[in-house]
């Protein structure tokens, strides 16, 4: 097929070459005929100059274009038809190939072969046939499993119907399970008083008396009973029993199956079977789960039957006793009727009183639960005696949470000291009253400000304790704090040329002065509550502010650095000081950034250094034994951040100057 295709390509190219030559000759001849016709109309001689002159006429150009374009158009159409024909031939060949493949696939599917072949890419029919084959295989496997399970379940049901005693049932069921599953060893355990006791065993050696019973949760048997799920193990413990036979000798099982026997959700017993096979099929596990329920239900029924017979016997004995006491019961019946009437009257009165108390209690609970404050009562040993239900709502706890009064884990150290001092004062002052404010932690970790008013009522027989009335003053504290912050902010100079910003620990701007608004180019109100990263300013400035904020969060120390910043007036050098601001508890609340423009100072400093270099260049170095005289004038330290050393040279009248940069 490939050789024939190559031959067709070569022949096709040769044909194209010939057609090109014929086309060229055809075009030239027709052009000459056309030009000759136009020259004959003008009665001119056929020559190159006349032909060139002839092309000044637009009609000649039109005829030339028509003669050239028509053959090319014909060739283009013919080539297009040939390409489409070749494409259709290729598609027909691929289609025939897919059809042949699908025929073979259908034949394999009809004959029931497991290997149906490979799928051809893009062939949806082949994909569907392969899926059908897989589904048939799965259905056949599922049918085999169902037949296996149905047959085993039917045999087990026949066995369970013929036995009515547990002592006879357990060995028969164990033997049937071992035979049907192909096991070589097994044991049957019944649940008695929360202990699994062995009732039957099969093919155990002389170690068969080592484990007669298991507690729930102990060993594989106890684990299956505790989990109430089948355990399938292919890794057998080293100390597991081995099987001894004249054919195989002494050999340890390779697979272990522990089956809990359940009646609905109630455990009845456990069956343990071992196999010499490396693994079990899925149908064996499904069969074990199915018959386990039937066996468990039968055991439960037999236990119920035995218990019923025992109760029947006891009932018969009790009936005899009751018959003897029947006369005495008749005499007591009249007394009981009279007593019952009195009890009914008493119960009615008691029920009315209980209902009234319940209503009063509900009203009190509603008032205490929805109150804006909570009440706590402590005895003289600072032990919580009573706490109103509103404490959980105010402190942010759920109904299921337990509140244990003055919990040191929830109070701050200062708050714990405050509440202890309040308690000691009230304990020492009978009838005294005092108020204290302190902090508390909600369940979600949020800090809460509380105000507690305490009163000593230990002398009151109705209370006999120290009573605390506590209310949430967080909002009041927050308002006071905001007012203080506003006052501090107002104290800052609004006309300061330095940029002043206050950023909270969440990274948001809480205050900026007009210099910052001028630097950013945005109104002050539009900057507040934004993050520095949201401002359209030099990225170096933003990165420095964010890095300094993170460092101050960790160390809580003032940081001073110089940063170059691009502004509308050019690049400026800013000295930025980050100052941590702490609250009353010593915790970081915000960071104050003060930015001072150091550009002019840096320019003056650079000019001075340059002048010093020029002065140093005009002097020669003297000997190393010269003494240093240090000159540093304090007012000039701002403009001259350096030490200038003047060195007298031995044997000469000149001085040597040395400029040493000052570390900032």
C-alpha positions as CSV (number, residue, x, y, z in Angstrom):
1,X,0.0,0.0,0.0
2,X,2.9,2.4,0.8
3,X,4.8,1.6,-2.4
4,X,1.7,2.2,-4.5
5,X,1.1,5.5,-2.7
6,X,4.7,6.6,-3.4
7,X,4.3,5.7,-7.1
8,X,1.1,7.7,-7.3
9,X,2.9,10.7,-5.7
10,X,5.8,10.5,-8.2
11,X,3.4,10.2,-11.2
12,X,1.3,13.0,-9.8
13,X,4.4,15.3,-9.6
14,X,5.5,14.4,-13.1
15,X,2.1,15.2,-14.4
16,X,2.1,18.5,-12.6
17,X,5.5,19.4,-14.2
18,X,4.2,18.6,-17.7
19,X,1.0,20.5,-17.1
20,X,3.1,23.5,-16.0
21,X,5.1,23.5,-19.2
22,X,2.0,23.1,-21.4
23,X,0.3,25.9,-19.4
24,X,3.3,28.2,-20.0
25,X,3.3,27.5,-23.8
26,X,-0.4,27.9,-23.9
27,X,-0.3,31.3,-22.2
28,X,2.5,32.6,-24.4
29,X,0.8,31.5,-27.6
30,X,-2.5,33.1,-26.7
31,X,-0.8,36.3,-25.6
32,X,1.0,36.5,-29.0
33,X,-2.2,35.8,-30.8
34,X,-4.0,38.5,-28.8
35,X,-1.2,41.1,-29.3
36,X,-1.2,40.2,-33.0
37,X,-4.9,40.8,-33.2
38,X,-4.7,44.2,-31.5
39,X,-1.7,45.2,-33.8
40,X,-3.7,44.1,-36.9
41,X,-6.6,46.4,-35.7
42,X,-4.2,49.3,-35.5
43,X,-2.5,48.2,-38.7
44,X,0.9,48.1,-37.0
45,X,3.9,45.8,-37.6
46,X,4.4,43.0,-35.1
47,X,7.4,44.2,-33.1
48,X,8.5,44.5,-29.5
49,X,8.2,48.3,-29.5
50,X,4.7,48.1,-30.9
51,X,3.8,45.5,-28.3
52,X,5.1,47.8,-25.5
53,X,3.2,50.8,-27.0
54,X,0.1,48.6,-27.3
55,X,0.1,48.1,-23.5
56,X,-0.8,51.8,-23.0
57,X,-4.3,50.7,-23.8
58,X,-6.2,49.3,-20.7
59,X,-8.2,46.8,-22.8
60,X,-4.9,45.1,-23.7
61,X,-4.0,44.7,-20.0
62,X,-7.5,43.3,-19.3
63,X,-7.1,40.7,-22.1
64,X,-3.6,39.7,-20.8
65,X,-4.9,39.2,-17.3
66,X,-7.8,37.2,-18.6
67,X,-5.6,34.9,-20.7
68,X,-3.2,34.3,-17.7
69,X,-5.9,33.9,-14.9
70,X,-8.3,31.5,-16.7
71,X,-5.8,28.6,-17.0
72,X,-4.6,29.0,-13.5
73,X,-8.2,29.0,-12.2
74,X,-8.9,25.8,-14.1
75,X,-5.8,24.2,-12.6
76,X,-6.6,25.3,-9.1
77,X,-10.1,23.8,-9.3
78,X,-8.8,20.5,-10.7
79,X,-6.1,20.3,-8.0
80,X,-8.7,20.9,-5.3
81,X,-10.9,18.1,-6.7
82,X,-7.9,15.7,-6.8
83,X,-7.0,16.5,-3.1
84,X,-10.6,16.0,-2.0
85,X,-10.7,12.7,-3.9
86,X,-7.5,11.5,-2.2
87,X,-8.8,12.5,1.2
88,X,-12.1,10.6,0.7
89,X,-10.1,7.5,-0.4
90,X,-8.0,7.7,2.8
91,X,-11.2,8.1,5.0
92,X,-12.8,5.1,3.2
93,X,-9.7,3.0,3.9
94,X,-9.7,4.0,7.6
95,X,-13.4,3.2,7.8
96,X,-13.0,-0.2,6.3
97,X,-10.2,-0.9,8.7
98,X,-12.4,0.1,11.7
99,X,-15.3,-2.0,10.4
100,X,-13.0,-5.1,10.1
101,X,-11.6,-4.5,13.6
102,X,-15.1,-4.1,15.0
103,X,-16.2,-7.4,13.2
104,X,-13.3,-9.2,14.9
105,X,-14.2,-7.6,18.3
106,X,-17.8,-8.6,17.9
107,X,-16.7,-12.2,17.1
108,X,-14.6,-12.4,20.2
109,X,-17.4,-11.0,22.2
110,X,-19.8,-13.6,20.8
111,X,-17.4,-16.5,21.6
112,X,-17.0,-15.2,25.1
113,X,-13.2,-14.7,24.9
114,X,-11.5,-12.7,27.8
115,X,-9.0,-11.0,25.4
116,X,-11.1,-8.8,23.2
117,X,-8.2,-6.9,21.6
118,X,-7.1,-3.3,21.7
119,X,-9.2,-0.2,21.2
120,X,-8.6,2.0,18.1
121,X,-8.4,5.7,18.9
122,X,-11.5,7.6,18.0
123,X,-13.6,4.4,17.3
124,X,-16.6,4.9,19.5
125,X,-18.2,1.6,18.3
126,X,-15.1,-0.4,19.4
127,X,-15.1,1.4,22.7
128,X,-18.8,0.5,23.3
129,X,-18.1,-3.1,22.3
130,X,-15.2,-3.3,24.8
131,X,-17.4,-1.8,27.5
132,X,-20.1,-4.4,26.8
133,X,-17.5,-7.1,27.0
134,X,-16.2,-5.8,30.4
135,X,-19.8,-5.5,31.7
136,X,-20.6,-9.1,30.6
137,X,-17.5,-10.3,32.4
138,X,-18.3,-8.4,35.6
139,X,-22.0,-9.6,35.4
140,X,-20.8,-13.2,35.0
141,X,-18.5,-12.9,37.9
142,X,-21.2,-11.3,40.0
143,X,-23.6,-14.1,39.1
144,X,-21.1,-16.7,40.2
145,X,-20.6,-14.9,43.5
146,X,-24.4,-14.7,44.0
147,X,-24.9,-18.3,43.2
148,X,-22.1,-19.2,45.6
149,X,-23.6,-17.1,48.3
150,X,-27.2,-18.3,47.7
151,X,-26.1,-21.9,47.8
152,X,-24.1,-21.5,51.0
153,X,-26.9,-19.5,52.6
154,X,-29.5,-22.2,51.7
155,X,-27.3,-24.9,53.2
156,X,-26.7,-22.9,56.4
157,X,-30.4,-22.1,56.7
158,X,-31.3,-25.9,56.5
159,X,-28.6,-26.5,59.2
160,X,-29.9,-23.8,61.5
161,X,-33.5,-25.0,61.3
162,X,-32.7,-28.5,62.5
163,X,-30.9,-27.5,65.7
164,X,-32.6,-26.2,68.8
165,X,-29.8,-26.3,71.3
166,X,-26.7,-24.1,71.4
167,X,-24.4,-26.9,72.5
168,X,-25.4,-28.9,69.3
169,X,-25.6,-25.9,67.0
170,X,-22.1,-24.3,67.4
171,X,-20.0,-27.3,66.3
172,X,-22.3,-28.1,63.4
173,X,-22.2,-24.5,62.2
174,X,-18.4,-24.3,62.6
175,X,-18.0,-27.6,60.6
176,X,-20.3,-26.3,57.8
177,X,-18.5,-23.0,57.6
178,X,-15.1,-24.7,57.4
179,X,-16.2,-27.1,54.7
180,X,-17.9,-24.5,52.5
181,X,-15.2,-21.9,52.7
182,X,-12.4,-24.4,52.3
183,X,-10.8,-23.6,55.7
184,X,-8.6,-26.0,57.7
185,X,-9.1,-24.7,61.3
186,X,-11.8,-22.8,63.3
187,X,-13.3,-21.9,66.7
188,X,-16.7,-20.7,67.8
189,X,-17.1,-18.3,70.7
190,X,-20.4,-17.3,72.4
191,X,-20.9,-14.0,74.3
192,X,-21.6,-14.7,78.0
193,X,-21.5,-11.8,80.6
194,X,-19.4,-9.6,78.3
195,X,-16.9,-12.4,77.8
196,X,-16.4,-14.5,74.7
197,X,-16.2,-18.2,75.7
198,X,-15.2,-20.9,73.3
199,X,-18.1,-23.2,72.6
200,X,-16.6,-25.3,69.7
201,X,-13.3,-25.8,67.9
202,X,-12.0,-27.7,64.9
203,X,-8.5,-29.0,64.0
204,X,-6.6,-27.5,67.0
205,X,-3.4,-29.1,68.4
206,X,-2.5,-29.5,72.0
207,X,-2.5,-25.7,72.5
208,X,-6.3,-25.7,72.2
209,X,-6.8,-25.0,75.9
210,X,-4.6,-21.9,76.1
211,X,-7.3,-19.4,74.9
212,X,-10.7,-20.6,76.0
213,X,-12.1,-17.1,76.4
214,X,-11.5,-13.5,75.3
215,X,-12.6,-10.2,76.7
216,X,-14.0,-7.7,74.3
217,X,-11.3,-5.7,72.7
218,X,-8.5,-8.2,73.5
219,X,-6.8,-10.1,70.6
220,X,-8.3,-10.4,67.1
221,X,-11.4,-12.2,68.4
222,X,-12.0,-9.4,71.0
223,X,-11.2,-6.7,68.3
224,X,-13.8,-8.1,65.9
225,X,-16.4,-8.2,68.8
226,X,-15.5,-4.6,69.8
227,X,-15.6,-3.2,66.2
228,X,-18.6,-5.4,65.2
229,X,-17.0,-5.8,61.8
230,X,-15.4,-8.7,59.9
231,X,-11.6,-9.0,60.2
232,X,-9.7,-10.4,57.3
233,X,-5.9,-10.9,57.8
234,X,-3.2,-12.2,55.5
235,X,-0.4,-11.5,58.0
236,X,-0.7,-14.2,60.7
237,X,1.0,-13.4,64.1
238,X,4.0,-15.5,65.0
239,X,2.3,-17.1,68.1
240,X,-0.8,-18.2,66.2
241,X,-1.8,-21.9,66.4
242,X,-0.5,-24.2,63.8
243,X,-2.2,-27.2,62.1
244,X,-0.8,-30.7,62.5
245,X,-1.6,-33.4,59.9
246,X,-0.1,-36.6,58.6
247,X,0.0,-35.1,55.1
248,X,1.2,-31.6,55.6
249,X,2.9,-32.0,59.0
250,X,2.8,-28.9,61.3
251,X,1.9,-25.8,59.3
252,X,0.8,-22.3,60.2
253,X,-2.3,-20.9,58.4
254,X,-1.7,-18.1,55.9
255,X,-5.1,-16.4,56.0
256,X,-7.4,-15.6,58.9
257,X,-11.1,-14.6,58.9
258,X,-12.8,-13.5,62.2
259,X,-16.6,-13.1,61.8
260,X,-18.7,-11.3,64.4
261,X,-22.2,-12.8,64.8
262,X,-24.8,-10.0,65.1
263,X,-28.5,-9.7,65.8
264,X,-29.1,-6.2,64.4
265,X,-26.6,-4.2,66.5
266,X,-26.3,-6.7,69.4
267,X,-23.2,-9.1,69.4
268,X,-24.0,-12.8,69.9
269,X,-20.7,-14.4,69.3
270,X,-17.6,-14.7,67.1
271,X,-16.4,-17.4,64.6
272,X,-12.7,-17.6,63.8
273,X,-11.6,-19.7,60.7
274,X,-8.1,-20.1,59.3
275,X,-6.9,-21.0,55.7
276,X,-3.8,-22.3,54.0
277,X,-4.5,-20.1,51.0
278,X,-2.7,-16.9,50.5
279,X,-5.9,-14.9,50.0
280,X,-9.7,-15.3,49.8
281,X,-11.9,-14.3,47.0
282,X,-14.5,-11.6,47.4
283,X,-17.4,-14.2,47.3
284,X,-16.0,-15.9,50.4
285,X,-16.0,-12.6,52.4
286,X,-19.5,-11.7,51.1
287,X,-20.8,-15.2,52.1
288,X,-19.3,-14.8,55.6
289,X,-21.0,-11.5,56.1
290,X,-24.4,-12.9,54.9
291,X,-24.5,-16.0,56.9
292,X,-23.1,-14.2,60.0
293,X,-26.4,-12.4,60.3
294,X,-28.4,-15.6,60.0
295,X,-26.3,-17.4,62.6
296,X,-26.4,-14.4,65.0
297,X,-30.2,-14.3,64.7
298,X,-30.5,-18.0,65.3
299,X,-28.3,-17.8,68.4
300,X,-30.4,-14.9,69.7
301,X,-33.6,-16.8,69.1
302,X,-32.2,-19.9,70.9
303,X,-31.1,-17.7,73.9
304,X,-34.5,-16.0,74.0
305,X,-36.2,-19.5,73.9
306,X,-34.0,-20.8,76.7
307,X,-34.7,-17.6,78.7
308,X,-38.4,-17.9,78.0
309,X,-38.5,-21.5,79.2
310,X,-36.7,-20.5,82.4
311,X,-39.0,-17.6,82.9
312,X,-42.0,-19.9,82.3
313,X,-40.8,-22.3,84.9
314,X,-40.3,-19.4,87.4
315,X,-43.7,-18.1,86.5
316,X,-45.3,-21.4,87.2
317,X,-43.6,-21.5,90.6
318,X,-44.6,-17.9,91.3
319,X,-48.3,-18.7,90.3
320,X,-48.4,-21.4,92.9
321,X,-47.1,-18.9,95.5
322,X,-49.6,-16.3,94.4
323,X,-52.5,-18.7,94.7
324,X,-51.4,-19.3,98.3
325,X,-51.4,-15.6,99.0
326,X,-54.5,-14.7,97.0
327,X,-56.7,-14.4,100.0
328,X,-54.3,-12.1,101.8
329,X,-54.1,-10.0,98.6
330,X,-57.9,-9.6,98.5
331,X,-57.8,-8.3,102.1
332,X,-55.0,-5.8,101.2
333,X,-56.8,-4.7,98.0
334,X,-59.5,-2.8,100.0
335,X,-56.8,-1.1,102.0
336,X,-54.9,-0.2,98.9
337,X,-58.0,1.4,97.3
338,X,-58.6,3.6,100.3
339,X,-54.9,4.6,100.3
340,X,-55.0,5.2,96.6
341,X,-57.8,7.7,97.0
342,X,-55.9,9.6,99.6
343,X,-52.8,9.6,97.4
344,X,-54.7,10.9,94.4
345,X,-55.9,13.9,96.4
346,X,-52.4,14.5,97.7
347,X,-50.9,14.2,94.2
348,X,-53.4,16.7,92.8
349,X,-52.4,19.2,95.4
350,X,-48.7,18.5,95.0
351,X,-49.0,18.7,91.2
352,X,-50.6,22.2,91.5
353,X,-47.8,23.3,93.8
354,X,-45.1,21.8,91.6
355,X,-46.6,23.5,88.5
356,X,-46.7,26.9,90.3
357,X,-43.0,26.5,91.4
358,X,-42.0,25.5,87.8
359,X,-43.7,28.6,86.3
360,X,-41.9,30.8,88.9
361,X,-38.6,29.1,88.1
362,X,-39.0,29.6,84.4
363,X,-39.8,33.3,84.9
364,X,-36.7,33.6,87.1
365,X,-34.5,31.7,84.6
366,X,-35.8,33.9,81.7
367,X,-34.9,37.1,83.7
368,X,-31.5,35.8,84.7
369,X,-30.7,34.5,81.2
370,X,-31.6,37.7,79.4
371,X,-30.2,40.2,82.0
372,X,-27.5,42.7,80.9
373,X,-25.4,41.5,83.8
374,X,-24.7,38.2,85.5
375,X,-24.7,37.4,89.2
376,X,-22.1,35.3,91.0
377,X,-22.2,34.2,94.7
378,X,-19.0,32.9,96.4
379,X,-18.6,31.5,99.9
380,X,-15.9,32.6,102.4
381,X,-13.5,30.1,100.8
382,X,-13.8,31.8,97.4
383,X,-15.7,28.8,96.0
384,X,-18.5,29.4,93.4
385,X,-21.9,28.7,94.9
386,X,-24.2,30.2,92.2
387,X,-23.9,31.9,88.8
388,X,-26.7,33.2,86.7
389,X,-27.3,31.7,83.2
390,X,-26.6,35.1,81.5
391,X,-22.8,34.5,82.2
392,X,-22.5,32.3,79.2
393,X,-24.1,34.8,76.8
394,X,-22.1,37.8,78.2
395,X,-18.8,35.9,78.2
396,X,-19.4,34.4,74.8
397,X,-19.7,30.7,75.7
398,X,-22.1,28.0,74.5
399,X,-24.8,26.3,76.6
400,X,-22.7,23.1,76.8
401,X,-19.6,24.9,78.2
402,X,-18.9,24.8,81.9
403,X,-18.0,28.1,83.6
404,X,-16.0,27.7,86.8
405,X,-16.1,31.3,88.2
406,X,-12.8,33.1,88.6
407,X,-10.8,30.9,86.2
408,X,-7.1,32.0,86.2
409,X,-6.8,30.7,82.6
410,X,-9.4,33.1,81.4
411,X,-8.5,36.1,83.5
412,X,-5.4,38.2,82.8
413,X,-2.8,38.2,85.6
414,X,-3.8,41.8,86.4
415,X,-7.5,41.0,86.3
416,X,-7.0,37.9,88.6
417,X,-5.1,40.1,91.1
418,X,-7.9,42.8,90.9
419,X,-10.7,40.3,91.6
420,X,-8.8,38.6,94.4
421,X,-8.1,42.0,96.1
422,X,-11.8,42.8,95.7
423,X,-12.8,39.5,97.3
424,X,-10.3,39.9,100.2
425,X,-11.6,43.5,100.9
426,X,-15.2,42.3,100.9
427,X,-14.3,39.3,103.1
428,X,-12.7,41.6,105.7
429,X,-15.6,44.1,105.5
430,X,-18.9,42.6,106.5
431,X,-21.7,44.5,104.6
432,X,-19.2,46.4,102.6
433,X,-19.5,47.2,98.9
434,X,-16.8,48.0,96.3
435,X,-16.5,48.1,92.5
436,X,-13.6,46.8,90.4
437,X,-12.7,46.7,86.7
438,X,-10.6,44.0,85.0
439,X,-10.1,42.1,81.7
440,X,-11.5,38.6,80.8
441,X,-11.0,36.3,77.8
442,X,-14.0,35.2,75.7
443,X,-14.1,31.6,74.4
444,X,-12.9,32.9,71.0
445,X,-9.9,34.6,72.6
446,X,-11.3,38.1,72.4
447,X,-10.5,40.4,75.3
448,X,-13.4,41.6,77.4
449,X,-13.6,44.4,79.9
450,X,-15.8,43.7,82.9
451,X,-17.0,45.8,85.9
452,X,-17.9,43.9,89.0
453,X,-19.7,45.4,92.0
454,X,-19.3,43.2,95.1
455,X,-21.1,43.1,98.4
456,X,-20.5,41.0,101.5
457,X,-23.8,39.2,102.4
458,X,-22.3,36.4,104.4
459,X,-24.4,37.6,107.4
460,X,-27.6,37.3,105.3
461,X,-29.2,33.8,106.0
462,X,-30.9,33.9,102.6
463,X,-27.6,34.5,100.7
464,X,-24.7,33.5,103.0
465,X,-22.1,34.5,100.5
466,X,-20.3,37.4,98.7
467,X,-22.4,38.5,95.8
468,X,-20.9,39.9,92.6
469,X,-22.9,41.8,90.0
470,X,-20.8,41.9,86.8
471,X,-21.5,43.7,83.5
472,X,-19.7,44.1,80.2
473,X,-18.1,47.5,79.8
474,X,-16.0,46.7,76.7
475,X,-17.8,49.2,74.5
476,X,-17.5,51.9,77.2
477,X,-13.8,51.2,77.5
478,X,-13.4,51.2,73.7
479,X,-15.1,54.5,73.5
480,X,-12.9,56.0,76.2
481,X,-9.8,54.6,74.4
482,X,-10.9,56.0,71.1
483,X,-11.4,59.4,72.8
484,X,-7.9,59.2,74.3
485,X,-6.5,58.3,70.9
486,X,-8.2,61.2,69.3
487,X,-6.9,63.6,72.0
488,X,-3.4,62.3,71.4
489,X,-3.7,62.6,67.7
490,X,-5.0,66.2,68.1
491,X,-1.9,67.0,70.1
492,X,0.3,66.2,67.1
493,X,1.3,69.2,65.0
494,X,-0.9,69.3,62.0
495,X,1.6,71.8,60.4
496,X,4.6,69.5,60.9
497,X,6.7,69.1,57.6
498,X,7.4,65.5,58.7
499,X,5.1,62.7,57.6
500,X,3.4,61.1,60.6
501,X,1.4,57.9,60.3
502,X,-0.1,55.6,62.9
503,X,-0.7,51.9,61.8
504,X,-2.4,49.3,63.9
505,X,-1.2,45.8,64.3
506,X,-3.5,44.7,61.5
507,X,-1.6,46.9,59.1
508,X,-4.3,49.5,58.6
509,X,-3.7,53.3,58.8
510,X,-5.6,54.9,61.7
511,X,-4.1,58.4,61.5
512,X,-2.1,60.4,59.0
513,X,-1.1,64.1,59.1
514,X,-1.5,66.5,56.1
515,X,2.1,66.0,55.1
516,X,1.3,62.3,54.3
517,X,-1.8,63.4,52.3
518,X,0.4,65.8,50.4
519,X,3.0,63.1,49.8
520,X,0.5,60.5,48.6
521,X,-1.7,63.0,46.7
522,X,-5.0,61.8,48.4
523,X,-7.2,63.4,50.9
524,X,-6.6,62.4,54.6
525,X,-10.1,60.9,55.0
526,X,-9.5,58.7,51.9
527,X,-6.3,57.3,53.3
528,X,-7.6,56.3,56.8
529,X,-8.6,52.6,57.2
530,X,-6.4,51.6,54.1
531,X,-3.3,49.5,54.1
532,X,0.1,51.0,53.1
533,X,0.2,48.4,50.3
534,X,-3.0,50.0,48.9
535,X,-1.4,53.4,48.4
536,X,0.1,54.3,45.0
537,X,3.5,55.4,46.2
538,X,7.1,54.2,45.9
539,X,7.3,50.4,46.5
540,X,10.5,50.8,48.5
541,X,8.7,53.0,51.0
542,X,5.8,50.4,51.2
543,X,8.2,47.4,51.6
544,X,10.1,49.2,54.4
545,X,6.9,50.1,56.3
546,X,5.7,46.5,56.1
547,X,9.1,45.0,57.1
548,X,9.4,47.4,60.0
549,X,5.9,46.7,61.2
550,X,6.6,43.0,61.3
551,X,9.9,43.5,63.2
552,X,8.3,45.7,65.8
553,X,5.6,43.1,66.3
554,X,8.3,40.7,67.3
555,X,10.7,42.9,69.3
556,X,8.6,46.0,70.3
557,X,11.7,48.2,69.8
558,X,12.1,51.6,68.1
559,X,13.6,51.3,64.6
560,X,15.3,54.2,62.7
561,X,16.4,53.8,59.1
562,X,17.0,55.8,55.9
563,X,15.0,55.0,52.8
564,X,15.2,56.5,49.3
565,X,11.7,57.4,48.0
566,X,10.7,58.7,44.5
567,X,8.4,61.7,44.7
568,X,7.0,64.3,42.2
569,X,10.0,66.5,43.0
570,X,12.5,63.8,42.4
571,X,14.2,61.1,44.6
572,X,14.3,62.0,48.3
573,X,16.1,60.4,51.2
574,X,13.7,59.9,54.2
575,X,14.8,59.1,57.7
576,X,11.9,56.9,59.0
577,X,11.5,56.2,62.7
578,X,9.1,53.4,63.8
579,X,7.9,53.8,67.4
580,X,5.9,51.0,69.1
581,X,2.8,52.2,71.1
582,X,1.7,49.9,73.9
583,X,-1.6,49.7,75.7
584,X,-2.2,49.6,79.5
585,X,-1.5,45.9,79.5
586,X,1.9,46.3,77.9
587,X,0.7,44.9,74.6
588,X,1.5,46.3,71.2
589,X,-1.5,48.4,70.0
590,X,-0.1,50.4,67.1
591,X,3.1,51.7,65.5
592,X,3.8,55.4,64.9
593,X,6.0,56.2,61.9
594,X,7.7,59.6,61.6
595,X,9.4,60.3,58.3
596,X,11.8,63.3,58.0
597,X,13.2,64.5,54.7
598,X,17.0,64.2,54.9
599,X,17.7,65.0,51.3
600,X,19.1,68.6,51.8
601,X,21.1,67.4,54.8
602,X,22.6,64.6,52.7
603,X,23.6,67.0,49.9
604,X,25.4,69.3,52.4
605,X,27.1,66.3,54.0
606,X,28.2,65.1,50.6
607,X,29.6,68.6,49.7
608,X,31.5,68.8,53.0
609,X,33.0,65.3,52.4
610,X,34.0,66.3,48.9
611,X,35.7,69.5,50.2
612,X,37.5,67.5,52.9
613,X,38.8,65.1,50.3
614,X,40.2,68.1,48.3
615,X,41.8,69.5,51.5
616,X,43.3,66.1,52.3
617,X,44.7,65.8,48.8
618,X,46.7,69.0,49.2
619,X,48.7,67.7,52.2
620,X,51.3,65.1,52.4
621,X,51.3,62.2,54.8
622,X,53.7,62.5,57.7
623,X,55.4,59.8,60.0
624,X,53.4,57.2,61.9
625,X,54.6,58.5,65.3
626,X,52.3,61.6,65.0
627,X,49.9,62.3,67.7
628,X,46.2,62.6,67.0
629,X,44.2,65.6,68.0
630,X,40.5,65.1,67.7
631,X,38.3,68.0,66.9
632,X,34.6,67.6,67.0
633,X,32.4,70.6,67.5
634,X,28.9,69.7,68.8
635,X,26.7,72.3,66.8
636,X,28.3,71.1,63.6
637,X,27.6,67.4,64.3
638,X,24.3,67.8,62.4
639,X,26.1,69.1,59.3
640,X,29.4,67.3,59.7
641,X,28.7,63.7,60.7
642,X,32.4,62.8,60.9
643,X,35.5,63.0,63.1
644,X,38.3,65.2,61.8
645,X,41.8,64.2,63.1
646,X,44.6,66.9,62.9
647,X,48.0,65.2,63.0
648,X,51.2,67.2,63.6
649,X,54.1,65.9,61.5
650,X,57.5,65.6,63.1
651,X,60.0,68.0,61.7
652,X,57.5,69.9,59.6
653,X,55.0,72.7,60.0
654,X,52.1,71.1,58.1
655,X,49.1,69.4,59.6
656,X,47.5,66.2,58.2
657,X,43.7,66.0,58.2
658,X,41.8,62.7,58.3
659,X,38.1,62.4,57.8
660,X,36.6,59.4,59.6
661,X,32.8,58.7,58.9
662,X,30.7,58.8,62.0
663,X,28.6,55.7,62.6
664,X,24.9,56.6,62.8
